[in-house]
Amino acid sequence: MKPQLILLGAPGTGKGTQAKRIVDEFGYSHISTGDLLRGEIAKGSDLGKKVKSIIDKGDLVNDQVVLELLNANCSISDSAYIFDGFPRNIEQSELLEEHVLKGAASKAIYFDIDLDILVERISNRRIAPKSGEIYNLLSRPPKVEGKCDISGEDLIHRKDDTAETVRNRLEVFKNTIAPILDYYEGRGVLVRIDASTSAEEVFAKVGEAINS
């Protein structure tokens, strides 16, 4: 059985790109808590109604509800999953292990990168809203300036992708990730991958982590 994967890394490190390849080439299921929340609401299940009630009040879905959501949608003994976006703090890391993974083999993969490189990478990011394609003016520019290669739509530069905003977001990330890394390192399941290299090199290291 392949290990369950917990993807960790700051915004812009390439987690999303790597997650897609892991799904395609290793047969994993990608677990996004946001997608699960929306899906459960759409199904109209009892859990979905509970989630909708919380969101309609303007409250945040708490950790216990997220755990209930994960257990309702994951069969750890039968399938291999990528957990992306959860855990976000040390408490969630411990809850995920105790209530969802329950001792199943797992790897926490940390996409490590110098924050100055990350600021440059994210501030040069451009997004095609309809096609979902993501470009980078430095490493993956569109063929026609300002246009998506696939749909031809205008590319946008998100307001929260400016250098100053990115630096603020990364400072918050730095303050929360250290204890999470310590937790997984202490359990002997942490794999650090240099995310400043090419996507191909990063994926090769991910494959090594999965197969080791």
C-alpha positions, -999 to 999 in steps of 0.1 A, spaced: 0 0 0 13 34 -9 18 59 20 -8 85 27 7 119 17 5 152 36 17 180 14 32 210 32 46 242 18 41 279 14 18 293 -13 35 292 -46 59 263 -39 42 242 -66 21 218 -43 -9 220 -67 11 212 -98 28 182 -80 -5 170 -66 -20 167 -101 9 147 -113 8 124 -82 -29 117 -89 -22 110 -126 9 89 -122 5 72 -89 -32 68 -86 -38 89 -55 -70 107 -46 -65 144 -39 -83 156 -8 -91 193 -6 -111 202 25 -127 232 6 -139 208 -22 -152 183 3 -172 210 21 -188 222 -11 -195 186 -22 -211 176 11 -234 206 10 -243 198 -26 -252 162 -16 -276 175 11 -263 150 36 -268 155 73 -231 165 76 -236 189 46 -266 205 63 -245 210 95 -217 225 74 -241 248 55 -256 260 88 -222 269 101 -212 287 70 -245 305 67 -239 320 101 -206 333 89 -186 310 112 -156 290 104 -159 252 102 -141 239 133 -115 211 134 -140 184 146 -163 190 117 -134 188 93 -123 155 108 -159 142 104 -158 154 68 -125 136 62 -137 103 78 -169 104 57 -150 108 25 -118 88 30 -113 50 33 -77 50 45 -75 12 46 -85 9 9 -70 40 -9 -41 64 -9 -48 101 -4 -31 134 -7 -40 158 21 -36 193 9 -46 224 30 -50 203 62 -33 203 86 -25 240 90 -12 239 126 2 215 151 -32 207 167 -46 197 133 -15 176 126 -21 156 158 -59 153 152 -53 141 116 -30 114 128 -52 103 158 -87 104 141 -81 99 104 -48 82 96 -49 61 128 -14 48 124 -15 42 87 18 46 68 23 82 58 48 107 45 47 145 51 64 161 21 76 197 27 83 218 -4 112 239 9 122 271 -9 139 304 0 112 330 7 128 356 -15 126 333 -45 90 326 -36 81 363 -35 96 367 -70 78 335 -82 43 345 -69 45 382 -78 51 371 -114 22 346 -114 -7 351 -138 -39 331 -138 -65 323 -165 -98 322 -145 -118 300 -169 -93 275 -180 -76 273 -146 -41 275 -163 -14 292 -142 15 310 -159 47 326 -146 62 355 -165 97 343 -156 96 305 -159 64 297 -179 52 328 -198 22 326 -221 29 324 -259 10 356 -264 15 383 -238 -15 385 -214 -34 357 -230 -41 321 -220 -25 296 -245 -55 273 -242 -86 295 -240 -72 328 -253 -88 346 -223 -71 375 -206 -47 366 -178 -52 382 -144 -27 393 -117 -44 386 -84 -44 415 -59 -29 392 -32 0 383 -55 17 416 -51 52 414 -35 42 432 -3 11 411 3 31 379 -5 58 388 20 31 393 47 15 360 39 48 342 40 57 357 74 24 342 88 33 308 71 68 308 87 54 313 121 30 283 118 50 257 98 80 252 122 61 232 149 43 211 121 77 202 106 90 193 141 60 171 147 65 151 115 102 150 118 98 136 153 76 108 139 103 101 113 80 107 83 91 141 71 106 145 36 121 178 26 123 186 -11 141 216 -27 112 233 -45 134 259 -62 145 233 -88 125 224 -119 90 208 -117 105 176 -132 133 174 -106 108 180 -78 85 153 -91 114 129 -93 121 135 -56 84 131 -48 84 97 -65 114 87 -45 96 96 -13 65 76 -23 85 45 -33 110 45 -4 
